[in-house]
Amino acid sequence: MTPKGLIAIGLAWLVAVVLWVCFFDRSFSYVWMAPNVSKQAALIFGIYLSMVVYLVFLIGWLAPLGLGIYGLVRHR
């Protein structure tokens, strides 16, 4: 991938994150604990997994943007 393509991907990802944060609910408070212990463990695992995926979504745009800028600066 070219540096300009990486910059475009990073900026598009950043726009998607900004729109998501502005217009959608980012709360994980919708989960209720089930009476069964195995269901509680599954819910807790699901909560942590969704939080990790959400954080990767929020900060993942930095990698392609940084690599694209590095590629542009290095090849000039």
N, C-alpha and C positions, 0 to 999 in steps of 0.2 A: 504494500500500500504506500502511496506517495505521502509526503508530509502534508501537502495541502488537503488530501483526502482525510488524513487523521485529524487535522484541525476542523474540517467540516463535520466529521463524526462527533468530535468532542463538543463542538458548539451546538449541534443538533441535540445531543444528549443533555447538555446544560439547559437548553430551552425546554425540553421535556420535563426535566426535574423542576424547573421554576414553575411551569404550568401545573404540575402535579401538586406541588406544595401550596400553590395559591388556590386551587379549585377543588381539591379532594381532601377527605378526612385522613389525617395521618395518625390517628389514635388507635391504640391496640386495646382499648377498654371494652370492646364488644365481646370479649370472651368470658364466659361464665364457667366456674368450676363444676365439674360433674361429680355426682356422689360416688362413683366408682373410682378406685385408686388408679387402675390402669388407664382409664379415660383421662384422669387428671394429668398423669405423666405424658400422655399423648398430646393433650392440650398445651401443656407447658413446653414441650418440645416444638410444637407447631408455632407457638408464640415466639420462641427464641429464633426459630428458623425464619419466620417471616420478618422479624426485626433485622436479622443479618442480611437477608435479601434486600430489604428496604434501604439499609445503610450502603450496601454495594451499589444500589441504584442511585443513591444520593451523591456518592463521591466517586463513582466509576468514571465520570466524564473527564476527570483529571488526567487519567493515563493516556488516552489517545490525544488529548489536547497538548499535554506536555511532550509526548513523543513527536508530534507534528511540529511543534515549535522548535524542539531540539534538532529535528531533521532539516528544517528550513535554515536555522542559524548555522548549522555545521556545513551545509553545502553551499553557502554563499561565499 
